[in-house]
Amino acid sequence: MASTSAVNLGKKKMRPSKVEDVDEGLLTWFKQARALGAPINGPILMEKAGELGKELGISFVPCSGWLGRFKRRHGIVFKAFSGEAASVDMSTVDTWRDSALQQLLENYNADNIFNTDETGVF
C-alpha cells in the first residue's frame, strides 16, 4: 500500500495569481482577440500584461514563468488556426451538398463505403 505522501508527489496546488486584476483583464482581452481571429502568442500576452499592469498602477513585470502559470490557470494552449472557415460562403456549401455531392454518391454502392476503422489504417 502506498503512503499518502507518495501518492501526492505528482500533484501541485494551483495558486491564484498575485496580480488578480491584471490576470482578469488579460483573460478578457485574450478571449476578445481570439474571437476576432487575432493570432496571439506568448510575447504578445506578456506585453499586454505589462501594459495592463501600468494602466492599473501595479508594479508588474511579466516573465516566462508567470506566462506559463497564467496559461495553466486558464487552460490556454497556442495552436495554429487552420483553414478559413469564417470566409466560406454558406450558399456555395449548400449548393455543393445538394447537387455535386449527390452526383458523387450515386456512383458508389453501399458496399464500397467504409468506416476508417474497417480499412486497416488504424
N, C-alpha and C positions, 0 to 999 in steps of 0.2 A: 504494500500500500504506500502510495507517495505522500509525502508530507505536504501540508498546505503551502508552505513556503516554496517548495519545489514546483508546485503546480502554478503558482502566480508569478514565477520568474519572468515569463514572456509578456506579461500584461503590464501596461503602464497606465497611469492615471492621466486622463485628458484634462489639462489645466486650462482655465479660462485665460483669455488674453489680458495682459497688463494694461493695454490701451483699448478698452472696450469700444469707445466712441469711434476710434479710427477703424477698428475691426468691423463694426456695423456699417459705417459709411462706405468702406471699401467693398464690402459684400454687396451692398445695394448698387454701387456703381458697376461692379463686375457683372451682376445679373442684367443690368440695363444694357451694358456694352455688348454682352453676349447675345442678348435678344435682338440687337441691331446687326449681329453678324460680324462684329469687330474682332479681329484677331488679337488675342490677349496672351502675353507670356509673363514670365517671372519678373524681368526688369521693368516692364510696364506697370505691373502690380506694385512693385516696391516704390517706383517713382510716384505713383498716385497715392500710396500710403503716406509717403513723406509730405506730399502736398496737403493731404487731409490733416496730418498732424500739425502743420504750420497754421492752417486755417482755424483749427480748434485751439491753437495756443498751447499745444503739447510738445514738449521736447522729445522727439521720437525720430530715430534714425533706423529704418528697416534694414535688416540683414538677411542673408540667405536662410539662417536658422529660423528667424521669425516667419519668413515666407513659407517654409516647409510646414511649420506648425499651423499657420493660417490655412493652408491648403488642406491639411489633415483635418482640422476642426470643422471645415465646411464641405469636405468631400469633393474638393476641386481637383480635377486632373486636366492636363493640357493635351488634348487630342486634336489631330488635324481634321478640319472640316473637309469632307469630300463631296464633290458634286455641287450642283447649283439648283437645289430643289425649289428654292424660292422663285427662280426665274422661269419655271416651267409653265407654259400656257395650258391650263386645265382643259380647255376645249380641244386642244390637239390630242391630249391624252384620251379624252372620251371618244374622239373620232377614231383613233388608232385601236382602242379596245373594242369598239363596236364593229369596225369593219376589217382592218388589217389582221388583227389577232384572230378573229373568227375564220378568216380565209386560211391562215396558217394552221389552225387547229383542225380544219376539215381534212387536211392531208395526212393526219396522224390517226391511227387506230388506237383504241384504248390500250391494246396490248403493247404498244410501243411507247407508253408514257410510264416513267419510273420515278420513284422517290430516290433521293440520293443515297439513303441507307440500303437500298436494294442493288446499287451499282457496284459495290465492292470498293468504292473510293474511300469509304470510312473503314 
